[in-house]
């Protein structure tokens, strides 16, 4: 993973991709390679989003890689990620919107401006309203800040959910999910030694209850929670699995090399 991140950084500096849509498409290709190299088998179900906003639960630093491997997204991330070695620079090339937690109403206009630019790319804009990663035991209450931009711009909002599975030894909650006070380097070292890691992504319907951002956030969380539960029961829409190298039109399975 680290070697591919270094290679992507070198490639990016040589090609100098522009931020925004072009950068998101560029990093999509690299994320597909990284996820494949990690040996993660990823299946996708539901109707893929083509534009607007998408919200998902949040389990790990792997989430951005997986969603970006599925299709180009403009990501929204906490500001600290911009300063991370390699990954921070790469996410910046994808046009990632970096927001500061707890900015409050005084930052709404500024954040809405950044989000409007992201929506204007024509790509779906993905954010994680839980505001932090979890062990996957539940979907946390959603922070409402970014929903202001959805209502302000009249942006359609879709739901998505991500769940991990593990066929080998280890724990999904502690060895795949990355949360709490875990340290990145030891967690990554443990993760790289795992076998049989699976990821399932399900895309849901548009959220129609949007009288205000409180209602919108609650309805979105309910939709994500339902999708997440369906994945646990194996009840999500049947995934369409194709070779990601030859066909990206419907879904993908990665991890075969």
QUISULDA-V196284 format. One line per field, one symbol per residue. phi: phi as a letter, one per 20 degrees, with the letter a starting at -180 (. if undefined). Layout:
phi=???
This chain:
phi=.fffffffffffffelfffngffffffgffffffffffmeecdccneffdamdcdbfcdaffgfffffffafceedbffgffefgmfffffffemgedcefmfmgfdgfffgfffffffffnefddcdffnaecenfaefgefegfffffffemefcddbbccdcbeefpcffdddfcbmefefffffgfffeecmfcccdcddefedebfbffffffffffffffffffffemdfggfedcfffdbdfcabccoeo
